[in-house]
Amino acid sequence: MKKGVNNIDTLTIAGQTLKPGTVTEIEMPVARLYTDTEINIPIHVIRGKKPGPTLFVSAAIHGDELNGIEIIRRLINRKSIKSLSGTLITVPIVNVYGVLSQERYMPDRRDLNRCFPGSPKGSLAGRVANLFLTEIVKQCDCGIDLHTGAIHRSNLPQVRADLSDPETLAMAEAFGVPVLLNANLRDGSLRQSACESGIKILLYEAGEALRFDELSIRAGVNGVLNIMSHLGMIKRKLSTPKSPPFVADNSAWIRAPSSGFVMDKKKLGDHVSKGDVLADVSDVFGKNVDQVLANRTGVIIGKQNIPLVQEGEAMYHVAFFNDPDEVAEHIELMHDNLLPHSGGFL
């Protein structure tokens, strides 16, 4: 990994010069609405007095994905990061427009996470992507981008990354969730642009759009702190031993064979075998018209939540492992460790 930015005296973001040993909040101007209201991206920077890596943690690239905002709020209030080595740059809301309107996309209907590297003279989404990439991402050694499932869909806490890269794999394993997904780079994504710039990046997926999910939030805070410890930015004692993660090189969505009303038989994290009934589909009078069956053995890492389905709609995201039963046991262990009695906040 390249030398962290803390090996130089100053770091400049949005025209502000930040010295080691400082904590700074920045409102980075993005653009103006047609009401003449200025839109700013909020940034919180903690610079340690000692040199070390520079890590960014970003959330809400999709404006309806809110878990990451709460993960960052809890993270920057942790005592353990007040004296760190290196620099932590947190960006709780990248797509400010989307959060304001509770929408996934930018006002120009573009997916911000398909507009990187963008251009300062391009579309609105392209301009925001370019600004974030230039001002934040390219000044870092590595990053963690926080996501959730889409509207009416939940994801099991999981890390997606290019696991063929040894340093990225080591970071993914250090994060501390049971499921790692070896994911190809997507054109126009933040992850692709970061990787092309030599920046190691993880994508954390957990929970559902427009909802706070306590398990997903706790796993996310815990994971970021684990990464900071792995990078030597903080010293951290684990309260519970980490279970080894499991890598899935392949996954697939199981689709509805018929339209109707859904009665789930399986939940997130369940181990399913080929032929298992995942859900019953009934008509408006309650008569069963079909069943959703597992077509391979694996673990459910994502699912649709709304109990209505159209024929061909994606319903269950199943990842494939060498030992899916052991994966399911470790998922249950993660739940017990992070939500022992469903009490209090992390």
N, C-alpha and C positions, 0 to 999 in steps of 0.2 A: 504494500500500500504506500502511496506517495506521502511525502511529508505534509503534516497538517498546517493549516493556515496560521496556527498559533506560534509557528516557528518564525513568523515575521511580526513586527510590532503592531501593525494596524490592519484592520479589516474594514472595507467600505461597502455599505449597503444603502441604496437609495440616497447617495450623497452624504451619508453620515459616517464618520470615521469612528470605529469602535476599538478601543484599546484593551489589551489583556487585563483581567481583573474587574471587568465592568459588566453590568446587567442593563440591557437597553430594550425599550419597546419602540418599535418603528411602525409608522403608518405609511406604507409605500404606495404612492399614487398610481392608479391604473388608468383611469379614464373618467369622463364625466357622463352622467345620464343626460337625457334631453331635457330634464328639469333643472339642469345646471348644478346638480348634486354631484360632488366628487366621490368617487369610489376608491377606497384604499384597501390594500392587503395588510392585515395585522401580522407583525413579526416580533417574536420575543427571542432575544439573543443573550446567552450566558457565556462569557469568555473567562476561562480559568486563568489564574496567574501563571500556571505551569504550562509548558508546551504540550501539544498532543493533537490527536486527529480532530477534524471538523466534521460534525455529523448534522445533517438536517432531518427533521421529522415534519412531514406535511400531511394535511388532512383536507377533506372536502374539495378535492379536485372536481368531484361530482357533487353538486350543491345539495343533494338530498341525503348524502352519506354523513351522518352526524356523530357516530361513535368516536371517530378520530378527534373531533373537537374536544370531547370530554377527556379522552386519553391524554391529550396535550395539556389540558387544564390541570389535571391531577399530577402530571409529570413535572411541570414547572413549579409546583408547590411542594415537591418532595425535598426534604432536608438534605438527602444524600447527594443531590446535584448542585448544592450551593457552592461547594468547593470542588471543582473538577479540573482535570487536566485536558486542555484543548478547548473546543468551542462547540456549544450546542445551539443550533438555529432551529427554532420551532415556528411553523407557519400553520396555525389552526384552521384558517380558511383561505384556500387558494382561489376558489370560485365564489367570490363574494356575491356576485349577481345571482347565482344559483341558490345560495343559502337564503338570500332575501326573498326569493320567490318560491322556495322549497321545491326547486326543480333540479334535475340532474344536469341539464345542459346550460350553455351560455345563452344570452338573449338572441344571438344569431342562429340558434338551434344547432350549434356545433358541439360535439363532445370534446371538451378541453383536453382529455387524455388521448385524443387522436390528432391533435394539432401541433405536437412538438416536432421539430424545434421552433416552429413558428417564425414570425418575421415582424420587425417593428413597423412595417408598412403593410402588413397583411390584414386579414379579417380581424374582428374584435377578439375572437378566441385565439387566433394566431399571435396577436400582439401580447395578450396576457401570458400565453405559453412562453413566448420569447423572453419577456421580462422576468418571469419566474426562473427560467432556465439560466439566464445571464446573471441576474442579481444574487440568486441563492444557490442553485444546484451546482453550477460550475466553480463555485468557490469552496466546495466541500470535497472531502475524501470519500464519503459514503452517505447513504440516506435510507430512510424508511418511509414509505408512502402508505398511508392508512386508508383503507377502503371498507365498504360493507357490501352486502348483496344489493340487488336492485329492489325496486318497489315490489312489495308482497313476496320477496324471496329472502331467505336467511342463509348465511354461510357459517359453517363451523369455523372456529378460529384456526387459521391456516396461514402459512407463508408460501408465496409464489416467487420464484426467482430462477435465474440461470444457474442451476446447480452443477453444471459442468465446469464452472470456474471454482477452483479450490478455495479462494478467499471468500467468495460469496456463499459457498456451501458451508464454510465454517461459521459465518455470521448467521446463516439460516438455522443451523443446528444450535447455536448459542441462544437464539430467540426463546426457545423453550416451549413450543407448542408441539403436539404429537404429529401433526400432519404437515409435510413439506411437499409442494407440488412443483415438479420441474416444468416450468412454463416457458414456451417460446416467446421471443420478443415480438410485440405487435407494432406494426408500422404506425408511426405518429404518436406513440406512447411516451410518457415521461421516462419509463424504464429503458426504452430503446435509446433515447437521446442521452440519458445519463451513462449508459454502458458505452456508447460511442465516444463519450468524453473521458472514459477511464474511471468512472465513478461507480463504486459497488453499491447496489441498491436492492432492497427487499420490498416486496409488496405484501402488506398484511391485510387479509380479508377476514371479516368477522361480523356477524349480526345482519341486520336488515335496515334498509333505507328508512329515514324519518323516524327512527326509534333509537333509544338508548337501550343497550343490552348489557347487563352487569357482568356476566361471564366474559363477554367479548372485550369489554373495557378493562377489566382486571387483567386478563391475559395480555392485552396490548400494553398496558403500563408495565407489567412485569417483563414483557419481552423487550421493550425499549431499554429498560434498566439493565437487563441481561446483556444486551448489545453494548451498552456503554461500559459495562464491566469487562466484557470480552475485548474491547478496544483499548482498555487501560485508562479510560476517562474517569471512572469512579472505582472505589473499592466496595464490594458488595458481598455479604454473606447470605447464602441461600437458606431460607427458612425450611424449605423442603427440598430433597434431592431432585434434580431434573431427570425426567425419564428420557431415554434416547428417542429422537424423532424418527418417523418413518417416511421414506421418500416414495411418492407415487409418480411414475413416469407417464402415466396415462389416466384419463378419466373421460366420462361420457355422460350426457344427459339422457335420462329415460323419459320418453314422451307419452302423452295420453293417447290410448288407442281409440277413445270415444269422447264425446262431449257430455258433460253432466255435472253433478254435484259430487264432491270428493269426501270420502271418509278415510283419513290416513290410518295406516296400520304400522308404519315405521316413522322414526324421528331422526333428527340430526345425530350423527355419531354412531348410528346402529350399524352393526355388521350384517350384511344381507348375502344370502346365497342365491345362485342362479335358480330361478323359478319361484322365489319367495314372493308372496303377495305384498306389495308396497301400499296399495290403496284399492278401495272399491269405488266404482263410479256408478251412480244411480241416476234415474230420471227424476222429473219433478214430483212424481207420485211415490218415490222411495223405492222403486223396483231397480235391483241391480242390473246394469246393462253391460258392465265390463269390469275387468280387473287390470290393474297396473302391475306388471311382473318384472322382477329383476332379470335382466338378460345376461348378467355376469356376476361373479362373486366379488364383493368389495365393501366399502364403507361409504355411507351417505355423508357427503361434505357440503351439500347445498340442497335446498328444497323450496318449492313454492308453498306459500302459506295460505293464500286465499282458497276457500273451499269450492271454487268454481273453475271449470277447465274446459277448454276447447280442444277438439281433436287435433293431435299433433303438437300440442303445447308442451314445453319442457317442464317436467315436474320434479324429478329427483336427479341430483348431480352425484354420481357414484365414482369414487376413486378406486383404483385397483392396486393392491399390495400383495406381497408374497404371503403375508400372514395377517389377513384382515381382522381375525378374531383378537389377536394381540393388540392391534391398533385400537380397536373398540375399547379394550380394557384400559389402555393408557388415556384415552379420551375421558373415560369415566373417572380416572384418577385425577386428571386435570380439573374436572368439575368439582370433585371433592376437595382438592387443595385450595382452589380459588373461591369456592362458594361453600364452605364447610357447613354452614347453617343458614345460608342466604341472609347473613346479617351484616350491616354496616358497609362502609365504603373502604376501598383499598387505600 
